[in-house]
Amino acid sequence: MKKCTIAFACLFMAAGLQAQVKFPAPSPTQTIKQDFGLGSVEVTYSRPAAKGRKVFGDLVPFDKLWRTGANAATLIKFSEPVEIAGKKIDTGTYALYTIPGTESWQIILNKGVKNWGVDGYKESEDVLKFSVVPSRLGEKMENFTILFDAVTPSSCEMYIVWEKTMVAIPMEANIKERLRKDIEAAMDGDKKPYWQAAQFYNEYDNNLPKALGFINAAVNENPKAFWMWLYKAKIEKAAGKKADAMQSSKTSLALAKEANNMDYVKMNEDLQKSLK
């Protein structure tokens, strides 16, 4: 009896030792985060590999709900509201599902964030569903990949890529009116945001007279700020005031040389060439 007890104990210990051995995940998890607008979008997903297999139409069947990766449901998190396919998506976390097709894909945001893959998926929990047309790539992507590109202050594109197929999902952040309110409120304070106001009215509101008024106030407060003087020159050029733009650029150039900032030296030299 003693011998049997010892043998079972040894087997139990061996099993425990084996359970502690960690192997690399066949579909490793990746979390990516992209800032845009006034917030960010974050995606957590698993990355299966093709391993010589035909992916779409075989490993991933056409016209069937796909977890868009491997293992647990792929999650997408928005720290601020965004707009996708013309619909506002509130702050929060969603499961990202897709239905791949030969001519188009269905993109789905769903409330089932605790789902394991497609298990537990309920169509009634869909928040957004829309169609996109896939693109054909020249190079093969071995591992399933989600990435971001075409990032601007108020928009970006999320790409779903695997094998030689790519799907783009455009996202927008409507920040214009929020920025306007923030700037107008800050103008009531002691410290006026002239520099930020100049950028807003130039880049978001297309109001050159207001932008010029605020950039003039900004350089008056910061006469050594060569970057502000260059920005002033660009606004003046856009407003058709070439002589004023040249003078502002010369001021910026001199200050940039004084600060030993060769990037701004070159930008001013290039701007001045375009003004001649």
N, C-alpha and C positions, 0 to 999 in steps of 0.2 A: 504493500500500500504506500509505504514511504517513497519507493522508487517511482511509482506512478505519479504521486503528488509532485515530486521534483521534476519529472519529465514535463508535466503540464505547466509548471511554473516557468520552465525554460522556454517552452513554446510560446507562452504568453509574453515573456520578455522579448523574445525574438520578433514576435508580431509587432510589439510596441516600438522596437528599434526600426523595423521596416517602415512603420507609419510616419516616422520622422524624416524619411528621405524625401527631399523636395526636388521635383523635376521641372524644367521649364514648361510654361504653359504652351500648348500647341497653337492657341489663338490668343496671343498676349493682349492685355488690356492697354489702351492708350486714352489719356485725357488731354484734350487740346482746348485752349482758351484764346479767344480773339476779342480784343477791345475794339469797339466802334460806337459811334454816337456818344452818348454819355454813360454807357454801360459796357457789358460784355456778353458774349455767348460762349458757352462751354459745352463740349461734347465728350461723353465717356462711352467707349465702345470696345469690342474685341475685334482682333485683326486676323481672321483665318488666311491661310496661304493657298494658292491655286494648286501647287505641287503637281503640275503637269496635267491637271484635270480641266475639262471644259467647264467654265463657271456658269455663265448665264444661258439658260435653256437646258441645263443638265444638273450641275451641283446646286444651283439656285434656279428652280423651275420658273418659267414665264407664267404670268397671270395668277400667281399665288402669293399670299401674304408672306413677307420676309422680315426677319428680325433686323435686317440691315447690319449684318456683322455675324457674330457668334455668341453663344452663351446667353447671358441675361439680355433683356431688352436694351437697345441703345438709348442713352439718355441725352437730352439736349436741354440746357438750362439758360434762361434769359434773366439777366439782372435788371433789365429795364424793358418796358414794352417795345415790341418791334412790329413791323408790318411785313407779312409774307403772302404773296399771291393776292394782294389787295385786302387782306384781312388782318385786323389788329390782334396780336397775340400778347396776352398779359404776362407780366413777370411770373417766373416759376419754372418748374421742371416738367418735361414731357417725354414720353416714349416716342422714338422715331421709327416708324415702320415704312416699308415701301412695297409696292407690287410691281416688279420689273416686267416690262413687255418689250416686244420687238420694235414697236414704233413709238411707244410712250411709256412713261413710268407714272404710277400713282405715288405721291408723297403724302404721308399721314403723320400728324401729331396726335398723340393719344394720352389719356390720363393714366394709363396703366403702368406707372413707373416701377411697380414691384413685380411685374410680369417676368417670367423666365422665358425669354424668347417670345414666341407667339402664344405660348400657353397663358391663358387668362385674358387674352385680347377680347375686347368687346367693342363692336362697331359703334354702339351707343355712347362710348366714351371718347369718340373721335372729336378733336377740337378743330382740326383742319384737314382737308383732303383736296388735293389738286393735282393736275397733270403737268409733266414736263417732258421734253423731247431729249433723249440721250444723244451723246456725241460719240463718235468713233475715234479712238486714239491711234497714233502710229506706233507708239511704244507700249509694251506690256507692263502692267503694274502687278507684281507677284502677290503682294499682300493687300487685302482689302484696306482702303485708305479713305479717311475723311479729312479734308483740309480747307483752308480759307484763302481767298485771294480777292483781287479787285477791291481792296479795302479803301474806303474814303471816310471823311468825317461822319457821314450819315448813312453809309451803306456798305455792304460787303456781299460776297458770294461764297456759299459753302458748296464744296464739290464732293460728290461720292464717286470714288474711282476704284475699279477692279478690272483685272484682265485688260481689255482694250476698250472698256466702256466708261464713260464719264457722264454724270448728271450734275447740273448746276442748279442751286437753289438761291435765288436773290433774296436779300433781306434789307429792309430799310428801317431807319430810326427817325421818326419825325421830331427833330429837336429844334427846329427854327423858332416856333412860338415860345417854347420853354426858355431858350436862350434870350429871346427878346424880353420876356418878363423878368428874367434874372438880371439882365443888364439895366433895364429901366428901374428896377428896385434898388440896385446897387448905386445908381446915380443919385439917389436920395441920401446916400451916406456921405461921410466926410471924405473918404478916399474914392475918387471917381475912377471907374475902369475905362479910361479913354482908349487904351491900347486894345482891350478886348472888344470895345464898342466899334472901333475902326474895322477890326477884322470881321465882326458880325455884319455890319452894314455893307461891307465890300463883298464878302464871300457868300453870305446867306441871303441878304435882302436886296442886293443889286442896287444899292442907293449910294451912288458915288459922292454926291454933295455931302451927305451925312458922314460918310466914311472919311472924306477929306477933312471935314470939320473936326472930327474926333482924333484923326492922326496928327493934325496940327497941334491940338491940345496935348497929345501924348509926347511929341518931341519937345514941346515947350517945357514940359515937366522933366524930360529925360534928354537933354541936349547932346549927351555923349553916346546915346543908344544908336549905333550905326545901323542895326537891323531895322529900327523904326524909320530911320531916314530912307532906307532902301524901299521899305514898304510904302512910304509916302510917295516916293518917286514912281512906283508902279501904279498907284492910284491916280496920280497926276497924268501919267501917260495914258491910262485908260480913259481919263476924262478929256483927253485931247490937249492937255496943257504941257506940251513938249518942253518948252523953255523952263518951266518950273520943275519939271521932272529931271531935266539935266542938272539944274542947280542942286536939287535935293540929293541926286545920285553923287555929285561931286563932294558934297558934305559927307555923305555916307562913306565914300571911298577914302577920304582923308582920315576919318575916324577909324575906319577898319585897318588902315595902314598903321595908325598910331597904336591900335590894339593888337597888331600883328595877326589879324584874322584874314588869312589869305583866301579863304572860301568867299568871304564877302567882298574882298578886293576883286576877285574874278567876276562875281555876279554883277558888280557895279560896272566893271569894264565892258561886260557883255551887254548890259542894259544901255550904256552910253553909245555903243556901236549901233544899237537898234534905233536910237533917237536921232542919229545923224542923217 
